[in-house]
Amino acid sequence: MTIAEKFRKLATDNAPGQEQRHNTGGLESLMKGDALSGRMVDFSHGDVDAFTPTPGSFDVFAAGVAAGGRQAYTEYRGDPEIREGVAARLAQFTGAPVDAADGMIITPGTQGALFLAVAATVARGDKVAIVQPDYFANRKLVEFYEGEIMPVRMDYADKSGEAGLDLGQLEAAFKDGARVFIFSNPNNPVGAVYSKAEIESIASLAKTYGATVIADQLYSRLRYSGTDYTHLRAQAIDAENVVTIMGPSKTESLSGYRLGVAFGAPEIITRMEKLQAIVSLRAGGYSQAVLRTWFNEPEGWMDTRIAEHEAIRDDLVKVFRGCEGVSVRASEAGSYLFPALPALGVGYDDFVRLLRVQADVIVTPGTEFAPHTANCIRLNFSQDHQASVAAARRIVAMVDRYRA
């Protein structure tokens, strides 16, 4: 693969903040009727004005600045004292010990952690099992490092109490030589949570075939009513073969501080540190101080945040399910919905652009997450409640306008 081909595959046009909002792409000939304009809603990422950062986070950041060089120039894997505090809280949350000294690294966002984890485990020609649909960067990073993707289907529709992972395909991928498995739980883009039985099966298969598992648990705190959650690292799996990625960004609206944490197998964490020392040196030194607020929010704050997101989810699901031909699974955790659209008289990529220019709504096309989900769109509903419902109604109106 040439350098040009590698970077072409990264394709960031649909990444949050990079949408081609003013490029109609020759859509004038497809437009009809009056524009369904309203307040612009960008469902490609959460709105930190609607859901503000953790109380006190800026004060802690400012204290980090006041600390000067001691906080600015930490170890490459992060300030030791901050790692100790975070490790204790993560151990309590996930149900397994966390080694702050050798088994943890603070990274520039969870995206940075994912980049480092894939780089530490995947070389040219390595076979990697990837869930479809799942977070788009998983596939793009494996392709960038010239690994071979072994797709594992997740049949998430109409499932109750499970994500719908095809465990037979996962085992087949391991039998065929895959030695790395990457997945998000809750799933991004669907919002499905893996059942205890599914997680136990993943742990058992990984142990049987000696595979390394990279588990992205970014939204594991934002769980809705009646949702049980099982942490992979606390199951019967070799601790040397698991890296878990979390961070105080989405749920806590702290994305702007660019903080992520990876913890698990010391050998892999050490590789990640060596690469981080070359790529970015460390997570922002002053920003690391904000981790003191993580899992230390005021009493009741997280419960309120979950309830507010659940109310938005319920209203959006009601809007979409009221549209003929649209199907959507109610997310069990996280702030994503992944509606499947009916047949349209325009291409789905064109429809995504029409939403932007006619309806003032930005969504992420389903092709970012799997080849077979071109008829889907992803919405991050961590938005103003009324504005997000109004935007969902505009999407439905656009579906009706452009039906096949």
C-alpha positions in Angstrom: 0.0 0.0 0.0 1.4 3.4 -1.0 1.5 6.4 1.4 -1.1 8.1 -0.7 -3.4 5.1 -0.4 -2.9 4.8 3.3 -3.9 8.4 3.9 -6.8 8.2 1.4 -8.3 5.4 3.5 -8.2 7.7 6.6 -10.9 9.9 5.0 -11.8 12.5 7.7 -14.5 14.4 5.8 -17.2 13.0 8.1 -15.2 13.3 11.3 -16.7 15.6 14.0 -15.9 19.2 13.3 -14.7 18.4 9.7 -18.1 18.1 8.0 -18.2 19.9 4.6 -21.1 22.0 5.8 -20.9 24.6 2.9 -20.2 22.1 0.1 -23.5 21.1 -1.6 -21.6 18.8 -3.9 -23.8 19.5 -6.9 -27.0 18.7 -5.0 -29.0 21.6 -6.4 -30.5 19.2 -9.0 -31.8 17.0 -6.3 -33.4 19.6 -4.1 -37.1 20.2 -4.1 -39.6 22.0 -1.9 -38.9 24.6 0.7 -35.9 24.1 3.0 -36.8 22.6 6.4 -34.6 25.0 8.2 -34.3 25.5 11.9 -31.6 25.8 14.6 -28.5 24.0 13.4 -28.0 20.8 15.3 -24.7 18.9 14.9 -25.4 15.3 15.8 -21.8 14.4 14.9 -20.6 15.1 18.4 -22.0 16.1 21.8 -22.8 19.7 22.7 -20.8 20.8 25.7 -22.9 24.0 25.9 -26.0 21.9 26.4 -24.2 19.5 28.8 -21.5 21.5 30.5 -18.3 19.9 31.9 -18.0 18.4 35.4 -18.3 21.1 38.1 -15.0 22.2 39.3 -13.1 20.9 36.3 -11.8 24.3 35.3 -10.7 25.1 38.8 -8.6 21.9 39.0 -7.2 22.7 35.5 -6.2 26.2 36.7 -4.6 24.7 39.8 -2.5 22.6 37.4 -1.4 25.7 35.6 -0.5 27.3 38.9 1.6 24.3 39.7 3.8 25.2 36.8 6.6 23.0 35.5 5.9 20.2 38.0 2.5 19.7 36.4 3.5 20.7 32.8 6.3 18.1 32.4 5.1 14.9 33.8 6.4 11.4 33.0 5.4 10.4 29.5 2.7 8.0 30.9 1.4 10.7 33.2 1.8 12.2 36.6 2.4 9.2 39.1 0.2 10.7 41.9 -2.7 11.3 39.5 -2.3 7.8 38.1 -2.5 6.3 41.6 -5.8 8.1 42.3 -7.3 7.2 39.0 -6.2 3.6 39.3 -8.0 3.1 42.6 -11.2 4.5 41.2 -11.0 2.5 38.0 -10.3 -0.7 40.0 -13.4 -0.1 42.0 -15.5 0.6 38.9 -14.3 -2.3 36.8 -13.9 -4.9 39.5 -10.3 -5.8 38.9 -7.0 -4.3 40.2 -5.3 -1.6 38.1 -1.5 -1.3 38.2 -0.9 2.5 38.3 2.9 2.2 37.9 3.3 -0.3 35.1 -0.2 -1.0 33.7 -1.6 2.5 33.0 -1.0 5.4 30.7 -2.7 8.8 30.4 -3.1 9.8 26.8 -4.3 12.8 24.7 -7.9 11.7 24.6 -9.3 8.2 24.2 -8.6 8.6 20.5 -4.9 8.9 21.4 -5.2 5.8 23.5 -6.7 3.8 20.7 -4.0 5.0 18.2 -1.3 3.9 20.6 -3.0 0.6 21.5 -3.4 -0.5 17.9 0.1 0.6 17.0 1.4 -1.5 20.0 -0.4 -4.7 18.8 -0.8 -4.6 15.0 1.9 -4.9 12.4 1.8 -5.3 8.6 -0.1 -8.4 7.7 -1.5 -9.1 11.2 -5.1 -10.3 11.2 -7.4 -8.3 13.4 -11.0 -9.1 14.3 -13.2 -6.0 14.0 -16.9 -5.7 14.9 -19.2 -4.3 12.2 -20.7 -1.9 12.9 -18.3 -0.3 15.4 -16.3 2.8 15.9 -14.9 4.0 12.6 -11.3 4.6 13.8 -10.9 0.9 14.7 -11.0 -0.1 11.0 -9.1 3.0 9.8 -6.2 2.5 12.2 -5.9 -1.2 11.4 -5.8 -0.4 7.7 -3.3 2.4 8.3 -1.0 -0.1 10.0 -1.6 -2.5 7.1 -3.3 -5.2 9.2 -5.8 -7.5 7.7 -9.4 -7.0 8.9 -11.5 -10.0 9.9 -15.1 -8.7 10.1 -17.3 -9.9 12.8 -21.0 -9.1 12.3 -23.1 -7.7 15.1 -26.8 -8.3 14.4 -28.1 -5.7 16.8 -31.6 -5.1 15.6 -34.5 -6.5 17.7 -32.1 -8.0 20.3 -33.1 -8.0 23.9 -30.5 -8.1 26.6 -27.5 -8.6 24.3 -25.5 -6.8 21.6 -26.0 -9.5 19.0 -22.3 -10.3 18.3 -21.8 -13.3 16.1 -19.6 -15.3 18.4 -19.2 -18.0 15.7 -17.6 -15.5 13.4 -15.4 -14.3 16.1 -14.1 -17.8 16.8 -13.7 -18.4 13.1 -11.5 -15.2 12.9 -9.4 -16.5 15.8 -9.1 -19.9 14.1 -8.0 -18.2 10.9 -5.2 -16.4 12.7 -6.6 -13.2 14.2 -4.6 -12.4 17.4 -6.2 -9.0 18.1 -9.8 -8.2 18.7 -11.1 -4.6 19.0 -14.5 -3.6 20.1 -16.5 -0.9 21.9 -18.8 -1.5 24.8 -21.3 0.2 24.8 -21.1 -0.1 21.0 -20.5 3.0 19.0 -22.7 3.7 16.9 -25.6 1.6 18.1 -25.5 2.1 21.9 -25.9 -1.7 22.5 -24.4 -3.2 25.6 -22.9 -6.6 25.5 -24.6 -9.2 27.8 -22.6 -11.0 30.5 -22.8 -14.2 28.4 -21.3 -12.4 25.4 -18.5 -10.9 27.5 -17.7 -14.2 29.1 -17.6 -15.8 25.6 -15.2 -13.1 24.3 -13.0 -13.7 27.4 -13.1 -17.5 26.9 -12.3 -17.3 23.2 -9.5 -14.8 23.7 -8.0 -17.1 26.4 -8.3 -20.2 24.2 -6.6 -18.6 21.2 -4.2 -16.3 23.0 -5.6 -13.2 21.5 -5.2 -9.6 22.7 -8.4 -7.7 23.2 -8.7 -3.9 23.1 -11.9 -2.9 24.8 -13.1 0.7 24.3 -15.4 1.4 27.3 -15.7 5.2 26.8 -19.5 5.3 27.6 -19.6 2.6 30.2 -20.7 5.1 32.9 -23.7 6.5 31.0 -26.0 3.5 31.4 -29.8 3.7 31.3 -32.5 2.1 33.4 -32.3 -1.6 33.7 -29.0 -2.0 31.9 -26.5 -4.4 33.4 -22.8 -4.0 32.5 -20.0 -6.6 32.6 -16.4 -5.5 32.4 -14.3 -7.7 30.3 -11.1 -7.3 32.4 -12.9 -8.7 35.4 -13.7 -12.0 33.7 -11.7 -15.2 33.3 -9.2 -13.7 30.8 -5.4 -13.4 30.9 -4.7 -10.0 32.3 -1.6 -9.8 30.0 -3.9 -9.8 27.0 -6.4 -7.0 27.7 -6.2 -3.3 27.3 -9.2 -1.2 28.4 -9.7 2.3 27.2 -11.7 4.9 29.1 -11.7 8.6 29.7 -13.5 11.6 31.1 -14.6 13.1 27.8 -18.1 12.3 26.5 -20.2 11.5 29.5 -18.5 14.2 31.6 -18.3 16.8 28.7 -14.6 17.1 29.2 -13.6 16.4 25.6 -11.8 19.7 25.2 -9.2 18.7 27.8 -8.2 15.8 25.6 -7.8 13.1 28.3 -7.9 9.4 27.9 -6.6 6.4 30.0 -5.5 3.0 28.9 -4.9 0.3 31.5 -4.0 -3.4 31.4 -1.2 -5.5 30.1 2.1 -3.9 31.2 4.0 -4.9 28.1 1.5 -3.3 25.8 1.3 -0.2 28.0 5.1 0.1 27.9 5.0 0.0 24.1 2.3 2.7 24.1 4.5 4.9 26.3 7.4 4.5 23.9 5.3 5.6 21.0 3.7 8.4 22.9 7.1 9.7 23.8 7.7 10.2 20.1 4.2 11.3 19.0 3.1 13.7 21.7 5.4 13.3 24.7 2.5 13.1 27.1 -1.1 14.1 27.5 -1.4 17.8 28.2 0.3 18.3 31.6 -2.1 20.9 32.9 -5.1 18.9 31.6 -4.0 15.8 33.5 -5.0 17.6 36.7 -8.6 17.4 35.6 -8.5 13.7 36.2 -8.8 14.5 39.9 -12.5 15.2 39.2 -13.2 11.9 37.4 -15.4 9.6 39.5 -15.3 12.5 42.0 -18.4 14.4 40.7 -20.8 16.0 43.2 -23.3 13.6 44.7 -26.3 13.0 42.3 -24.6 14.7 39.4 -24.1 11.5 37.3 -27.6 10.3 38.1 -29.0 13.6 36.8 -26.9 13.5 33.6 -28.0 9.9 32.9 -31.7 10.8 33.4 -31.5 13.8 31.1 -29.9 11.8 28.3 -32.4 9.0 28.8 -35.3 11.4 28.4 -33.8 12.7 25.1 -33.2 9.2 23.9 -36.8 8.2 24.6 -38.2 11.2 22.7 -36.0 10.7 19.7 -36.8 7.0 19.5 -40.5 7.9 19.5 -40.0 10.3 16.6 -38.1 7.9 14.5 -40.4 4.9 15.2 -43.3 7.1 14.1 -41.9 7.3 10.6 -42.8 4.5 8.2 -39.9 2.4 7.2 -37.5 3.8 9.8 -36.2 1.3 12.5 -34.0 2.2 15.5 -32.8 0.3 18.5 -33.1 2.3 21.8 -29.5 2.6 23.1 -28.9 1.0 26.5 -25.9 3.2 27.2 -24.0 6.1 25.7 -25.5 9.0 23.7 -25.8 7.4 20.2 -28.7 6.3 18.0 -28.3 4.5 14.7 -31.5 4.7 12.8 -31.9 2.6 9.6 -33.7 4.5 6.8 -36.1 3.2 4.2 -35.3 3.2 0.5 -34.8 6.7 -0.8 -34.9 8.3 -4.2 -31.4 9.7 -3.6 -28.2 8.1 -2.5 -27.8 7.9 1.3 -24.6 9.9 1.1 -26.5 12.6 -0.8 -29.3 12.4 1.8 -26.7 13.1 4.5 -25.6 16.2 2.6 -29.2 17.3 1.9 -29.9 17.1 5.7 -27.1 19.6 6.2 -28.0 22.1 3.5 -31.8 21.8 3.6 -32.6 20.9 7.2 -29.7 22.3 9.2 -28.9 18.9 10.6 -25.5 17.2 10.6 -25.3 13.4 11.1 -22.6 10.8 10.4 -23.2 8.4 7.5 -23.5 4.7 8.4 -20.8 3.8 6.0 -18.3 5.1 8.5 -19.1 2.1 10.8 -19.7 -0.8 8.4 -20.0 -1.4 4.7 -23.5 -3.0 5.1 -25.0 0.0 7.1 -25.1 2.5 4.3 -28.8 3.1 5.0 -28.1 4.2 8.6 -27.2 7.5 10.1 -25.5 8.1 13.5 -26.7 10.7 15.9 -25.0 11.8 19.1 -28.0 13.0 21.1 -26.1 14.7 23.8 -27.7 18.0 22.7 -30.3 20.5 23.9 -33.4 18.5 24.4 -35.9 20.6 22.4 -33.5 21.3 19.6 -32.6 17.7 19.2 -36.2 16.6 19.0 -37.0 19.4 16.5 -34.0 18.2 14.4 -35.2 14.6 14.5 -38.6 15.7 13.2 -36.8 17.5 10.3 -34.9 14.3 9.5 -38.2 12.4 9.4 -39.7 15.1 7.2 -36.7 14.8 4.8 -37.2 11.0 4.7 -40.8 11.5 3.7 -39.7 14.1 1.1 -37.1 11.8 -0.5 -38.7 8.4 -0.3 -38.2 6.1 -3.2 
